[in-house]
Amino acid sequence: MHGPQRIRESDIPHAAAAAQKVVEVHRSLVGFLAHGQTLAQIDRFVGETLESLGCTSCFFGYRAGGLPPFPSQACLSVNECVVHGTAGYLERPMREGDVLKIDIGVSHRGWIGDAAWTYVFGDKSPEVERLTAAGKDGLRAGIESLHPGEPYLNWAQALQHLVEVERGLHLIRGLGGHGYGKKLHAPPFISNTVPKFAGEWPDGSRPAQPGVLLALEPMIATTTGETTQQQHKWPIYTADGSMSVHYEHDVLITDSGVRVLTDGLDELPDVITK
């Protein structure tokens, strides 16, 4: 297995610019999202916004395994759909209580940006408040645990302790973050949970190296960490139909710590009131 690619110092501004394009799309979405919209309408807005910013979607047409090319500009996943929801998988409009995860992937001047955030239509129920708080706090705690020269395992330990031990929720098994750069997916794989047996997560013992770009993305559900997926279809759901959230930052490992390239996402309002 090839090791992680390390970005050149001269390319850091380009990677940071691509990451900030993702933040700009999310910022535009905050002003656009409203009750009664369909996923198709939201996806169309994402595509138009990307074009206005001089970007293209790196998700549209993406191929993985035996799945068909991804048919949408963004991943739009509602409630029990954890990730990889397409613009057409759910036809009904958004309504009060819906929890929408929007994952944006951009290609900008040869560099990738990839970050997800969770939006809630109407007031948060106590369950949803627990989930969104754990997602944001877990992402922050995990990032703070990463240090150059120390293993990626630190990320999973910090994240899992906060989400599962302190908050009593469940991290989704088998899904996690990844390296990226000029390609959407690259080594290392960043598990959100501590391995249960030797060899389950080989990258976990690798030391974080300065110059490595990572997309870090906790996915959390209320009552299960297991998922289900229909054959030859993209969306991934919680196995028991429970509510889920998804948060994702792009970061750069530096000599002195971790730099969040998608900074600004945390400051966006996540409750859609109109």
C-alpha positions in Angstrom: 0.0 0.0 0.0 1.3 3.4 -0.9 1.8 5.9 1.9 0.2 9.3 2.1 1.3 12.0 -0.4 2.7 15.1 1.2 1.8 18.5 -0.3 4.5 20.9 -1.3 4.7 24.2 0.6 4.0 26.1 -2.6 0.8 24.2 -3.2 -0.8 24.8 0.3 -2.5 28.0 -0.8 -4.1 26.2 -3.7 -5.4 23.4 -1.4 -6.7 26.0 1.1 -8.5 27.9 -1.7 -10.3 24.7 -2.8 -11.3 24.0 0.8 -12.7 27.5 1.2 -14.8 27.1 -2.0 -16.6 24.3 -0.2 -17.2 26.7 2.7 -18.6 29.3 0.3 -21.0 26.8 -1.1 -22.2 25.9 2.4 -22.5 29.6 3.2 -24.7 30.1 0.2 -26.8 27.1 1.1 -27.6 28.7 4.5 -29.3 31.6 2.7 -31.0 29.3 0.2 -32.4 26.3 2.2 -36.1 26.5 3.0 -38.9 24.2 4.0 -40.7 22.7 1.0 -37.6 22.3 -1.2 -36.8 19.0 -2.9 -33.4 17.4 -2.9 -33.4 18.0 -6.7 -33.9 21.7 -6.2 -31.1 21.8 -3.6 -28.7 19.9 -5.8 -29.4 22.2 -8.7 -28.6 25.2 -6.5 -25.3 23.5 -5.5 -24.4 23.0 -9.1 -25.2 26.6 -10.0 -23.2 27.9 -7.1 -20.2 25.7 -7.9 -20.2 27.1 -11.5 -20.4 30.7 -10.2 -17.3 30.0 -8.1 -15.3 28.6 -11.0 -15.5 25.0 -9.6 -17.0 21.7 -10.6 -18.3 18.9 -8.5 -15.9 16.1 -7.9 -18.8 13.9 -6.9 -20.8 14.1 -10.1 -20.0 11.0 -12.2 -17.7 9.5 -9.5 -17.4 5.7 -9.6 -16.9 3.4 -6.7 -16.9 -0.4 -6.8 -19.9 -1.8 -8.7 -22.0 1.3 -8.2 -23.3 3.4 -11.1 -21.6 6.8 -11.6 -22.8 9.2 -8.9 -25.6 11.2 -10.4 -25.7 14.4 -8.3 -23.7 17.5 -7.6 -23.7 16.9 -3.9 -24.4 14.1 -1.4 -27.8 14.9 0.1 -28.8 12.5 3.0 -31.9 12.9 5.1 -32.6 11.5 8.6 -31.7 7.8 8.6 -29.8 8.1 5.4 -26.2 8.6 6.7 -24.2 9.4 3.5 -24.2 9.2 -0.3 -27.8 10.3 -0.7 -28.5 11.3 -4.3 -30.8 14.1 -5.5 -33.4 11.6 -6.7 -33.4 9.0 -3.9 -36.0 11.0 -1.9 -38.7 12.8 -3.9 -40.8 14.4 -1.1 -40.0 18.0 -0.1 -38.1 18.9 3.1 -40.4 19.3 6.1 -40.3 20.2 9.8 -37.9 18.0 11.7 -35.8 16.8 8.8 -32.1 16.4 9.3 -30.2 17.0 6.0 -26.5 16.2 5.6 -25.0 18.0 2.7 -21.6 16.8 1.6 -19.9 19.1 -1.0 -16.9 18.0 -3.1 -15.2 20.6 -5.4 -12.5 20.6 -7.9 -10.8 24.0 -8.2 -7.8 24.6 -10.3 -6.8 20.9 -9.9 -7.3 20.7 -6.2 -10.1 19.0 -4.2 -12.1 20.4 -1.3 -14.5 18.0 0.5 -16.6 18.9 3.5 -20.0 18.0 4.9 -22.3 19.7 7.4 -25.7 18.9 8.9 -28.8 21.2 8.7 -32.0 20.9 10.6 -35.4 22.0 9.3 -37.2 23.7 12.2 -36.4 23.5 15.9 -34.1 20.7 17.1 -35.6 17.9 19.1 -33.6 16.8 22.1 -32.4 13.8 20.1 -31.2 15.9 17.2 -29.6 18.4 19.6 -27.6 15.6 21.1 -26.5 14.3 17.7 -25.5 17.7 16.3 -23.7 18.7 19.4 -21.8 15.4 19.5 -20.9 15.7 15.8 -19.4 19.2 16.2 -17.8 18.5 19.5 -16.4 15.1 18.4 -14.9 16.6 15.2 -13.2 19.3 17.3 -11.9 16.9 19.9 -10.6 14.5 17.3 -8.8 17.3 15.5 -7.2 18.5 18.7 -5.9 15.0 19.4 -3.9 14.8 16.1 -0.3 15.8 16.4 2.6 15.4 13.9 4.6 12.2 14.6 1.8 10.6 16.6 -0.5 7.9 15.3 -3.8 8.5 13.6 -5.3 6.2 16.3 -5.4 9.2 18.6 -8.1 10.7 16.4 -10.4 7.6 16.8 -9.7 7.3 20.5 -10.7 10.9 21.2 -13.7 10.9 18.9 -15.1 7.6 20.1 -14.6 8.5 23.8 -16.6 11.7 23.4 -19.4 10.3 21.1 -19.9 6.9 22.6 -18.7 7.0 26.2 -19.6 10.6 27.2 -22.6 11.1 25.0 -24.0 7.6 24.6 -24.4 7.7 20.8 -23.0 5.5 18.1 -20.3 6.1 15.5 -21.0 4.5 12.1 -18.8 1.5 11.6 -16.8 0.9 8.4 -17.0 4.5 7.2 -14.4 7.1 7.9 -12.2 9.9 6.6 -9.4 9.8 4.1 -6.4 11.5 2.6 -7.0 13.7 -0.5 -5.3 16.4 -2.6 -5.5 16.4 -6.4 -7.6 13.2 -6.0 -10.8 12.8 -3.9 -9.6 9.7 -2.1 -6.0 8.8 -1.1 -4.3 7.1 1.8 -4.5 7.1 4.7 -7.9 5.8 5.7 -9.0 7.5 9.0 -11.3 5.2 11.0 -13.7 6.9 13.4 -13.5 4.0 15.8 -10.7 2.1 17.5 -9.9 -1.2 15.8 -11.2 -4.3 17.6 -8.5 -6.7 16.3 -5.0 -6.6 14.9 -4.9 -5.6 11.3 -8.4 -4.1 11.2 -7.0 -0.6 10.6 -3.4 -0.7 9.4 -3.2 3.1 8.9 -4.1 3.7 12.6 -0.6 3.0 13.7 0.9 5.3 11.1 2.3 8.6 12.4 0.6 11.8 11.2 3.1 13.5 8.9 3.4 17.2 8.1 2.1 18.0 4.6 -0.7 15.4 4.6 -4.2 16.6 3.7 -7.0 14.8 5.5 -10.8 14.9 5.1 -12.0 14.0 8.6 -15.7 13.0 8.9 -17.6 11.6 11.9 -20.9 10.0 11.1 -23.1 9.4 14.2 -26.4 7.7 14.8 -28.7 7.5 17.8 -29.0 3.8 18.4 -26.7 1.9 16.1 -23.4 2.0 14.4 -24.4 -0.5 11.7 -25.6 0.4 8.2 -27.6 -1.1 5.3 -27.4 -0.4 1.6 -29.4 -1.6 -1.4 -27.4 -3.4 -4.1 -26.2 -1.1 -6.9 -27.6 2.0 -5.1 -25.6 4.8 -3.5 -27.4 5.8 -0.3 -26.2 4.3 3.0 -28.8 4.1 5.8 -28.7 3.3 9.5 -29.5 -0.4 10.0 -32.4 0.3 12.4 -33.7 3.5 10.8 -32.4 5.8 13.5 -31.5 9.4 13.0 -28.0 10.3 11.9 -25.6 13.3 11.4 -22.4 13.9 9.4 -19.7 16.5 9.8 -16.5 16.9 7.8 -13.5 19.2 7.8 -10.5 19.4 5.5 -7.3 19.7 7.5 -3.6 19.9 6.9 -1.0 18.3 9.2 1.7 20.8 9.9 5.0 20.8 11.8 3.2 22.5 14.7 -0.2 20.8 14.7 -3.3 20.7 12.5 -4.6 23.5 10.4 -8.3 23.4 9.5 -8.7 24.5 5.9 -12.5 24.6 6.0 -12.6 26.9 8.9 -15.8 28.9 8.9 -18.1 25.9 8.7 -18.5 25.9 12.4 -19.8 29.4 12.4 -22.7 28.8 10.0 -26.3 28.6 11.4 -27.5 25.0 11.1 -31.2 25.5 11.8 -33.4 26.3 8.8 -36.3 28.4 10.0 -37.9 29.6 6.7 
